[in-house]
Amino acid sequence: MAHKYGGPWSEIKLDAVEYYLQCYSKALTPKNMDIWYIDAYAGSGDREAEREVGGILEARELETVVEVLDGSARRALKINPPFKHFVFIEKDPLRATQLAAVREDFPGVEIDVLRGDANEELRKFISTAPWTRKAKSFSRGVVFLDPFSMQVDWSTLKALAETECLDVWYFFNVQAIIRQLAHDIEGVGNKDKTLDRVLSPRWRELYAIQPEEPSGQVDLFGNLAVPSKEPTAKRTISKDQIDKWFKTLLEDEFAFVSDPLPILTPHSGHTFSLFLAVANKHPKATELAKTFVRHVNKNFAPGSASRRRSGR
């Protein structure tokens, strides 16, 4: 059974990352680099998607059909020239078993399936060679972080940056972040631990003390009275501004971070943002990444021709 998740926006996200993988492989393969693809939330390898067909234009009754589409793992495996190594991480036992079966369709390809929490498995994996050798190694790789919600730890992002040889695509759930961030900092309550884990303790920078408005009452001297209650910090920034702030957070760790690519959903509008964060500090590596991601953001931005052609 295929993994059922997402909607048309999922295809946009996967199209964008696949485009980058194709550029990356074409650029590094001739240099005889040892290139890896690492998918930290790989699912089952496939995904089910619902699509409406028929209607007036097709002169038949409108109906919903279920299609089985390639997930991120299968898309990466079909890149040509191919990556040399593939590492897929999946926590769910059934999906991990289905993922392991993908090997049958790609005989002779080096595919490792790691079962467990993505943060733990990923940090364990990059704590060994060749990733501990940093830029001195001939190994390079692309990591895809596509969590269901807020599963990626900030400590994992820092560890990826420290390799100095991995490009990281992060599907950032800005809508989920907004839900955790109350308008008043006191309203965050025990969600602070989750925000610390996902955004680092610096998420408190998103709040600012707002001056209290006069109460409308007049004191003995004819002045409008200001409430004596101690003012509290309030969040006044939007989703787009949170994206910009998160980019600066990533820039403190990575050599290059792209502008976020907004991913829209029908009911919530701007729900996700797709970031590229490059750990390699070498100017040639960052310039190459900048060139590739420029094309990605141009081709898959809201309203772009690529989205219109696919009916999204």
Disulfide bonds with the S-S distance in Angstrom:
none
